[in-house]
């Protein structure tokens, strides 16, 4: 992920000195779906094909992508769309397509160590250098498939889902790891993508938890170090359920 160098003056209790920092890029990306303008996203300007493909899947507009073409900061997606498109602006400033997220069907399970491995993988070099990005990872069949960083937490999910979609991966076997909090809009993205487990270092909201419960998603939050909290569908973590029953 590209960054730019900038000079600033860092002030501490002992005085001030000049510093040189790596700064994250922020840009505007326009999406066109089947020849029609869809939305403008504020995003880090990398992996725009994954971003666009993931956005239309995560917003429930389609399950498959026919083609993606990137022209500068414009991305043209071709895909079969089976619903009316109505957008609303979320609290984060991003766009969300109105509608109930799709239910998720998957028989996968995950261990406590597996959850911790997903959590460890969301820490990226870009995050450590800049402190200005969110990151998401996608594990499929226990293996790290892709990691994406972006100025927007929603975009990171779109990018990893788009990566999987453009390569024909079975998303029902995948686990999504995120640095960002999980309100309803974020959980809905995973549901529409058919991903059964979300692991986040951050918190959820009441509607985020309600959305996960209705969609059949196992939502794990506050995953840091050895601890984590499972809010919905704990049956996908049977090891933890057995421990709970003995306590």
Residue pairs with C-beta under 8 A, 6 or more apart in sequence:
1 24
1 44
1 46
1 124
1 126
1 133
1 149
2 25
2 45
2 46
3 22
3 23
3 24
3 25
3 126
3 129
3 130
4 22
4 23
4 25
5 20
5 21
5 22
5 23
6 20
6 21
6 23
7 18
7 19
7 20
7 21
8 18
8 19
8 21
9 16
9 17
9 18
9 19
10 16
10 17
10 18
10 19
21 130
22 129
22 130
23 130
23 132
24 44
24 126
24 130
24 132
24 133
24 151
25 44
25 45
26 42
26 43
26 44
26 151
27 42
27 43
27 44
27 45
27 73
28 40
28 41
28 42
28 43
28 73
29 40
29 41
29 42
29 43
29 45
29 48
29 51
29 52
29 73
29 74
29 75
30 37
30 39
30 40
30 73
30 74
30 75
31 37
31 38
31 39
31 40
31 41
31 52
31 55
31 56
31 75
31 77
32 38
32 74
32 75
32 76
32 77
33 56
33 61
33 77
33 78
33 79
33 81
33 85
34 77
34 78
34 79
34 81
35 76
38 56
38 77
38 85
39 55
39 87
39 95
41 51
41 55
41 94
41 95
41 152
41 155
42 93
42 94
42 151
42 152
43 51
43 150
43 151
43 152
43 155
44 133
44 149
44 150
44 151
44 152
44 155
45 73
47 148
47 159
47 162
47 163
48 70
48 73
48 75
49 68
49 70
49 75
49 162
49 166
50 148
50 158
50 159
50 160
50 162
50 163
50 166
51 75
51 150
51 155
51 158
51 159
51 162
52 68
52 70
52 75
52 77
52 158
52 162
53 65
53 68
53 77
53 158
53 161
53 162
53 165
53 166
54 157
54 158
54 159
54 160
54 161
54 162
54 163
54 165
54 193
55 158
55 162
56 62
56 65
56 77
56 79
56 81
57 63
57 65
57 161
57 162
57 165
57 192
57 193
58 157
58 158
58 161
58 188
58 189
58 190
58 192
58 193
59 95
59 96
59 97
59 189
59 192
60 83
60 97
60 99
60 101
60 102
60 188
60 192
61 79
61 81
61 83
61 85
61 97
62 79
62 80
62 81
62 82
63 194
64 79
64 80
64 165
65 77
65 78
65 79
65 162
65 165
65 166
66 78
66 79
66 80
67 77
67 78
68 75
68 76
68 77
68 78
68 166
69 75
69 76
70 76
83 99
85 97
86 97
86 98
86 99
87 95
87 96
87 97
87 98
88 95
88 96
88 98
89 95
89 96
90 96
90 154
90 183
90 185
91 183
92 152
92 153
92 154
92 185
94 152
94 154
94 155
94 185
96 185
96 188
101 187
101 188
101 191
101 192
101 211
101 214
101 215
102 191
102 192
102 194
102 215
103 191
103 214
103 215
103 216
104 172
104 190
104 191
104 194
104 195
104 196
104 215
104 216
104 217
105 172
105 194
105 196
105 216
106 172
106 173
106 194
106 196
106 216
108 172
108 173
108 175
108 196
108 197
108 236
109 236
109 237
109 238
110 175
110 197
110 218
110 236
110 237
111 237
111 239
112 228
112 237
112 239
112 240
114 139
114 142
114 175
115 199
115 220
115 223
115 228
115 237
116 223
116 226
116 228
117 139
118 137
118 139
118 175
118 177
118 199
118 223
119 177
119 199
119 201
119 223
119 224
119 228
121 137
121 139
121 144
121 147
121 177
122 135
122 136
122 137
122 147
122 177
122 178
122 179
122 201
123 135
124 133
124 135
124 147
124 149
126 133
126 135
126 149
127 133
127 134
127 135
127 149
127 179
132 151
133 149
133 150
133 151
134 149
134 150
134 151
134 152
134 153
134 155
134 156
134 178
134 179
134 180
135 147
135 148
135 149
135 156
135 178
135 179
136 147
136 148
136 153
136 156
136 157
136 159
136 160
136 176
136 177
136 178
136 179
136 180
137 144
137 145
137 146
137 147
137 148
137 160
137 176
137 177
138 144
138 145
138 146
138 147
138 160
138 161
138 163
138 164
138 174
138 175
138 176
138 177
138 195
139 145
139 174
139 175
139 177
140 164
140 169
140 170
140 171
140 173
140 174
140 175
141 173
145 160
145 163
145 164
145 169
145 174
146 159
146 160
146 163
146 164
147 160
148 155
148 156
148 159
148 160
148 163
149 156
150 156
150 159
153 178
153 179
153 180
153 181
153 186
154 185
154 186
154 189
156 178
156 179
156 180
157 176
157 178
157 186
157 189
157 190
157 193
158 189
160 176
161 171
161 189
161 193
161 195
164 171
164 174
164 193
165 171
165 193
171 193
171 194
171 195
172 194
172 195
172 196
174 195
174 196
174 197
175 195
175 196
175 197
175 198
175 199
176 190
176 195
176 197
176 198
176 199
177 198
177 199
177 200
178 186
178 198
178 199
178 200
178 201
178 202
179 200
179 201
179 202
180 186
180 200
180 202
181 200
181 202
181 203
181 204
181 205
181 208
182 198
182 200
182 202
182 203
182 204
182 205
182 208
182 212
182 219
182 221
183 204
183 205
183 207
183 208
184 205
184 207
184 208
184 210
184 211
186 208
187 198
187 204
187 208
187 211
187 212
187 215
187 217
187 219
188 211
188 215
190 198
190 217
191 211
191 212
191 215
191 216
191 217
195 217
196 216
196 217
196 218
196 236
197 217
197 218
197 220
197 236
198 212
198 217
198 218
198 219
198 220
199 220
199 223
199 228
200 219
200 220
200 221
200 222
200 223
201 222
201 223
201 224
202 221
202 222
203 221
203 222
204 212
204 219
204 221
204 231
208 219
209 219
209 231
209 232
211 217
212 218
212 219
212 231
212 232
212 233
213 232
213 233
216 233
217 232
217 233
218 230
218 232
218 233
218 234
218 235
218 236
218 237
219 230
219 231
219 232
219 233
220 228
220 229
220 230
220 231
220 237
221 228
221 229
221 231
222 228
222 229
223 229
230 237
230 240
234 240
234 241
235 241
